[in-house]
């Protein structure tokens, strides 16, 4: 591995000790859970069905256990470390926040068939803030379009021309459109690298729905300038305040889960951190030289490019790190269940391509593990569905109990505790700290939001697991998702759309209820948490997409985020419905910075 100067953190030996300790804890916990499962299933010996259920559990355990341990590490750092951020990510010590911007930085806005009005809204605020900061002489905005719909392309060109007219004399704006999209988003960025990359030190990568405050963008640039060993620096991306009921509840849960999880993972992943493909900054010279994605069998392009680029950057000797704190870096989440599933299946297809990349020469061991975990993240769904199916069929037909109820209850509670550990850790922190309770709307409102979100996610999880399973079963037969524009605006989901997308879940849920209800009513409490949500998948999709319900939740403060209690100045120009509907105490509202245009 090449040496590129002073490291951004502890020594390699110290990081190695952290990882070894974490690995021991993971292996020990997985073995303990497997032993508990063996005891649970051994009422009449271990047969082939039991073996299949054990294998299914083994597929799910790595993600479950790692999430649990990340939460434990993150909670410990939050409660006991003097400065949790710099303990987990020491590179944060390298900047004060007032260093001059000297590195030429390209701001890459990657779009494909997106709504131009949203892009205008976000870029107006971000470019205006950067100009007001005084950093604009070292910045250049590139709007990189892969749009293939002529009417949207025309609107993009008009938007780019307007941006160039208003901002171009102080912060240049360049628009480029490819009529097709070879290589998908990675190909879009590679085209920029081939044309203009040599003229810049860094590239700040944004999606169409990305929004970052001026301070957050400059913090990434300053950290890159101060740390020459850094190849990729990822900000912690959180959901933007929304009035969509589905997105609102989903991102409230993600906000809780990601806090402790990211802090804990940054502590042991260290220089092998994640790259999520947006709201991040990359060092262009090594990216251009070392992160060219390989073509897969059959000439296919890599769909989930970000993690592959991260492991290639590490192979080249540069660090990949995350700033594990909420730092005014936002994205918009899918507003409806069908859109959420569509995005998830695209990621699923992309992650399954990693099978072909596991043997890539020169990858670090942690990098290979990360690719394996990315695969297991989606294989866990059919494993879970398979385990429940085996229990439903053979548990009902077996003349004797197939598991010990006492141990079965213990393993169920242990699994639930580990699954919810990242959120539980953040709930503990919020309830312990008065300023955190106020930020989330007060303890009663926060507790109500947590309860609603738990019910929301308990319903969502089986529906998504079946969607993954159906898609993965079709993948060997040529089913694909491709790269299409995401619908980002709040919208109702008609019955016809819900039925088209969710009929497998609905029929499976109804069949499971009838099967158990007729043949084994005793098993109903065990299976209802799985088959019940499936049976109501269609009304769940329709109700959770209701714009009226979303606005009502925003007004009531259910799923309230800190940005709604005290809206930051960066968000005010966006006039977000969730912030307007629930503005918070006037004294807490920040004033927007004046920007000369």
Secondary structure in CASP SS format (residue, H / E / C, confidence):
PFRMAT SS
TARGET T0000
AUTHOR 0000-0000-0000
METHOD secondary structure of the structure
MODEL  1
X C 1.00
X C 1.00
X C 1.00
X C 1.00
X C 1.00
X C 1.00
X C 1.00
X C 1.00
X C 1.00
X C 1.00
X C 1.00
X H 1.00
X H 1.00
X H 1.00
X H 1.00
X H 1.00
X H 1.00
X H 1.00
X H 1.00
X H 1.00
X H 1.00
X H 1.00
X H 1.00
X H 1.00
X H 1.00
X H 1.00
X H 1.00
X H 1.00
X H 1.00
X H 1.00
X H 1.00
X H 1.00
X H 1.00
X H 1.00
X H 1.00
X H 1.00
X H 1.00
X H 1.00
X H 1.00
X H 1.00
X H 1.00
X H 1.00
X H 1.00
X H 1.00
X C 1.00
X C 1.00
X C 1.00
X H 1.00
X H 1.00
X H 1.00
X H 1.00
X H 1.00
X H 1.00
X H 1.00
X H 1.00
X H 1.00
X H 1.00
X H 1.00
X H 1.00
X H 1.00
X H 1.00
X H 1.00
X H 1.00
X H 1.00
X H 1.00
X H 1.00
X H 1.00
X H 1.00
X H 1.00
X H 1.00
X H 1.00
X H 1.00
X H 1.00
X H 1.00
X H 1.00
X H 1.00
X H 1.00
X H 1.00
X H 1.00
X H 1.00
X C 1.00
X C 1.00
X C 1.00
X H 1.00
X H 1.00
X H 1.00
X H 1.00
X H 1.00
X C 1.00
X H 1.00
X H 1.00
X H 1.00
X H 1.00
X H 1.00
X C 1.00
X C 1.00
X C 1.00
X C 1.00
X C 1.00
X C 1.00
X C 1.00
X C 1.00
X C 1.00
X C 1.00
X E 1.00
X E 1.00
X E 1.00
X E 1.00
X E 1.00
X E 1.00
X E 1.00
X C 1.00
X C 1.00
X C 1.00
X C 1.00
X H 1.00
X H 1.00
X H 1.00
X H 1.00
X H 1.00
X H 1.00
X H 1.00
X H 1.00
X H 1.00
X H 1.00
X H 1.00
X H 1.00
X H 1.00
X H 1.00
X H 1.00
X H 1.00
X H 1.00
X H 1.00
X C 1.00
X C 1.00
X H 1.00
X H 1.00
X H 1.00
X E 1.00
X E 1.00
X E 1.00
X E 1.00
X E 1.00
X E 1.00
X E 1.00
X C 1.00
X C 1.00
X C 1.00
X C 1.00
X H 1.00
X H 1.00
X H 1.00
X H 1.00
X H 1.00
X H 1.00
X H 1.00
X H 1.00
X H 1.00
X H 1.00
X H 1.00
X H 1.00
X H 1.00
X H 1.00
X H 1.00
X H 1.00
X H 1.00
X H 1.00
X C 1.00
X C 1.00
X C 1.00
X C 1.00
X E 1.00
X E 1.00
X E 1.00
X E 1.00
X E 1.00
X E 1.00
X C 1.00
X C 1.00
X C 1.00
X C 1.00
X C 1.00
X C 1.00
X H 1.00
X H 1.00
X H 1.00
X H 1.00
X H 1.00
X H 1.00
X H 1.00
X H 1.00
X H 1.00
X H 1.00
X H 1.00
X H 1.00
X H 1.00
X H 1.00
X H 1.00
X H 1.00
X C 1.00
X C 1.00
X E 1.00
X E 1.00
X E 1.00
X E 1.00
X E 1.00
X E 1.00
X C 1.00
X C 1.00
X C 1.00
X E 1.00
X E 1.00
X C 1.00
X H 1.00
X H 1.00
X H 1.00
X H 1.00
X H 1.00
X H 1.00
X H 1.00
X H 1.00
X H 1.00
X H 1.00
X H 1.00
X H 1.00
X H 1.00
X C 1.00
X C 1.00
X C 1.00
X E 1.00
X E 1.00
X E 1.00
X E 1.00
X E 1.00
X E 1.00
X E 1.00
X E 1.00
X E 1.00
X E 1.00
X C 1.00
X C 1.00
X C 1.00
X C 1.00
X C 1.00
X H 1.00
X H 1.00
X H 1.00
X H 1.00
X H 1.00
X H 1.00
X H 1.00
X H 1.00
X H 1.00
X H 1.00
X H 1.00
X H 1.00
X H 1.00
X H 1.00
X H 1.00
X H 1.00
X H 1.00
X H 1.00
X H 1.00
X H 1.00
X H 1.00
X H 1.00
X H 1.00
X H 1.00
X H 1.00
X C 1.00
X C 1.00
X E 1.00
X C 1.00
X C 1.00
X C 1.00
X C 1.00
X C 1.00
X C 1.00
X C 1.00
X E 1.00
X E 1.00
X E 1.00
X E 1.00
X H 1.00
X H 1.00
X H 1.00
X H 1.00
X H 1.00
X H 1.00
X H 1.00
X C 1.00
X C 1.00
X C 1.00
X C 1.00
X C 1.00
X C 1.00
X H 1.00
X H 1.00
X H 1.00
X C 1.00
X C 1.00
X C 1.00
X C 1.00
X C 1.00
X H 1.00
X H 1.00
X H 1.00
X H 1.00
X H 1.00
X H 1.00
X H 1.00
X H 1.00
X H 1.00
X H 1.00
X H 1.00
X C 1.00
X C 1.00
X C 1.00
X E 1.00
X E 1.00
X E 1.00
X E 1.00
X E 1.00
X E 1.00
X E 1.00
X E 1.00
X E 1.00
X E 1.00
X E 1.00
X E 1.00
X E 1.00
X C 1.00
X C 1.00
X C 1.00
X C 1.00
X C 1.00
X H 1.00
X H 1.00
X H 1.00
X H 1.00
X H 1.00
X H 1.00
X H 1.00
X H 1.00
X H 1.00
X H 1.00
X H 1.00
X H 1.00
X H 1.00
X H 1.00
X H 1.00
X H 1.00
X H 1.00
X H 1.00
X H 1.00
X H 1.00
X H 1.00
X C 1.00
X C 1.00
X C 1.00
X C 1.00
X C 1.00
X C 1.00
X C 1.00
X H 1.00
X H 1.00
X H 1.00
X H 1.00
X H 1.00
X H 1.00
X H 1.00
X H 1.00
X H 1.00
X H 1.00
X H 1.00
X H 1.00
X H 1.00
X H 1.00
X H 1.00
X H 1.00
X H 1.00
X H 1.00
X H 1.00
X H 1.00
X H 1.00
X H 1.00
X H 1.00
X H 1.00
X H 1.00
X H 1.00
X H 1.00
X H 1.00
X H 1.00
X H 1.00
X H 1.00
X H 1.00
X H 1.00
X C 1.00
X C 1.00
X C 1.00
X C 1.00
X C 1.00
X C 1.00
X C 1.00
X H 1.00
X H 1.00
X H 1.00
X H 1.00
X H 1.00
X H 1.00
X H 1.00
X H 1.00
X H 1.00
X H 1.00
X H 1.00
X H 1.00
X H 1.00
X H 1.00
X H 1.00
X C 1.00
X H 1.00
X H 1.00
X H 1.00
X H 1.00
X H 1.00
X H 1.00
X H 1.00
X H 1.00
X H 1.00
X H 1.00
X H 1.00
X H 1.00
X C 1.00
X H 1.00
X H 1.00
X H 1.00
X H 1.00
X H 1.00
X H 1.00
X C 1.00
X C 1.00
X C 1.00
X H 1.00
X H 1.00
X H 1.00
X H 1.00
X H 1.00
X H 1.00
X H 1.00
X H 1.00
X H 1.00
X H 1.00
X H 1.00
X H 1.00
X H 1.00
X H 1.00
X H 1.00
X H 1.00
X H 1.00
X H 1.00
X H 1.00
X H 1.00
X H 1.00
X H 1.00
X H 1.00
X H 1.00
X H 1.00
X H 1.00
X H 1.00
X H 1.00
X H 1.00
X H 1.00
X H 1.00
X H 1.00
X H 1.00
X C 1.00
X C 1.00
X C 1.00
X C 1.00
X C 1.00
X C 1.00
X C 1.00
X C 1.00
X C 1.00
X C 1.00
X C 1.00
X C 1.00
X C 1.00
X C 1.00
X C 1.00
X C 1.00
X C 1.00
X C 1.00
X C 1.00
X H 1.00
X H 1.00
X H 1.00
X H 1.00
X H 1.00
X H 1.00
X H 1.00
X H 1.00
X H 1.00
X H 1.00
X H 1.00
X H 1.00
X H 1.00
X H 1.00
X H 1.00
X H 1.00
X H 1.00
X H 1.00
X H 1.00
X H 1.00
X H 1.00
X H 1.00
X H 1.00
X H 1.00
X H 1.00
X C 1.00
X H 1.00
X H 1.00
X H 1.00
X H 1.00
X H 1.00
X H 1.00
X H 1.00
X H 1.00
X H 1.00
X H 1.00
X H 1.00
X H 1.00
X H 1.00
X H 1.00
X H 1.00
X C 1.00
X H 1.00
X H 1.00
X H 1.00
X H 1.00
X H 1.00
X H 1.00
X H 1.00
X H 1.00
X C 1.00
X C 1.00
X H 1.00
X H 1.00
X H 1.00
X H 1.00
X H 1.00
X H 1.00
X H 1.00
X H 1.00
X H 1.00
X H 1.00
X C 1.00
X C 1.00
X C 1.00
X C 1.00
X C 1.00
X H 1.00
X H 1.00
X H 1.00
X H 1.00
X C 1.00
X C 1.00
X C 1.00
X H 1.00
X H 1.00
X H 1.00
X H 1.00
X C 1.00
X C 1.00
X C 1.00
X C 1.00
X H 1.00
X H 1.00
X H 1.00
X H 1.00
X H 1.00
X C 1.00
X C 1.00
X C 1.00
X C 1.00
X H 1.00
X H 1.00
X H 1.00
X C 1.00
X C 1.00
X C 1.00
X C 1.00
X C 1.00
X C 1.00
X C 1.00
X C 1.00
X C 1.00
END
